[in-house]
Amino acid sequence: MMSIKDVVKSWDQEERTADGLIKMLENRKEGFSCFWCKHLRKDGISCDAFPEVIPDIIINGEHDHRTPFSGDNGILFEPKE
């Protein structure tokens, strides 16, 4: 049986997940997605800002990369032409 503390902790996780999904949808609605960026490389998992791999929080749309993100080498989202 789950303790009250465990139940509340699971609710917190669900709320963070929902918040992330809402942020992702808002960013996509505003035109932000790595897949629409001119810096995305052919492998679909790296770009000029992140040559090894794009961080999950950016590629899944939770962080709008039109604003700086640690380690992005000053390269931000720019739409493909």
C-alpha positions in Angstrom: 0.0 0.0 0.0 1.3 3.5 -0.9 1.8 6.0 1.8 0.3 9.5 1.6 3.8 10.8 0.9 4.1 8.4 -2.1 0.7 9.4 -3.4 1.5 13.1 -3.2 4.9 12.5 -4.8 3.3 10.6 -7.8 0.8 13.6 -8.2 3.8 16.0 -8.3 5.4 13.9 -11.0 2.1 13.8 -13.0 1.8 17.5 -12.7 5.4 18.1 -13.9 4.7 15.7 -16.9 1.5 17.6 -17.7 3.3 21.0 -17.4 6.0 19.8 -19.8 3.4 18.6 -22.4 1.6 21.9 -22.2 4.8 23.8 -22.7 5.7 21.6 -25.7 2.3 22.2 -27.3 2.6 26.0 -26.7 6.0 26.1 -28.3 4.9 24.1 -31.3 1.8 26.3 -31.7 4.2 29.3 -31.8 6.3 27.7 -34.5 9.2 26.3 -32.5 10.4 22.7 -33.2 13.9 21.4 -33.8 12.5 19.8 -36.9 11.8 23.2 -38.4 15.3 24.6 -37.5 17.9 25.3 -40.2 20.6 24.1 -37.8 19.2 20.5 -37.5 21.6 17.9 -39.0 20.5 15.1 -41.3 20.7 12.5 -38.4 17.8 14.3 -36.7 19.3 14.1 -33.3 22.1 16.7 -33.5 22.5 20.3 -34.7 25.1 23.1 -35.0 24.3 24.1 -31.4 24.6 20.5 -30.1 26.9 18.5 -32.4 26.7 15.3 -30.3 23.0 15.2 -29.4 20.2 17.7 -28.8 19.2 17.7 -25.1 15.8 16.0 -24.5 14.3 19.1 -23.0 14.9 21.0 -26.2 14.1 18.3 -28.8 10.8 17.4 -27.0 9.9 21.1 -27.0 9.8 21.7 -23.3 12.5 24.4 -23.6 12.0 27.0 -26.4 15.4 27.2 -28.0 14.7 30.7 -29.3 16.1 31.5 -25.8 19.7 30.5 -24.7 20.3 27.1 -23.2 23.5 26.0 -21.4 26.0 24.5 -23.9 24.3 25.8 -27.1 27.5 27.7 -28.2 25.4 30.8 -28.8 23.4 29.1 -31.6 19.6 29.4 -31.3 16.7 28.2 -33.3 16.3 29.7 -36.7 13.5 28.6 -39.0 14.3 26.8 -42.2 13.8 29.0 -45.3 
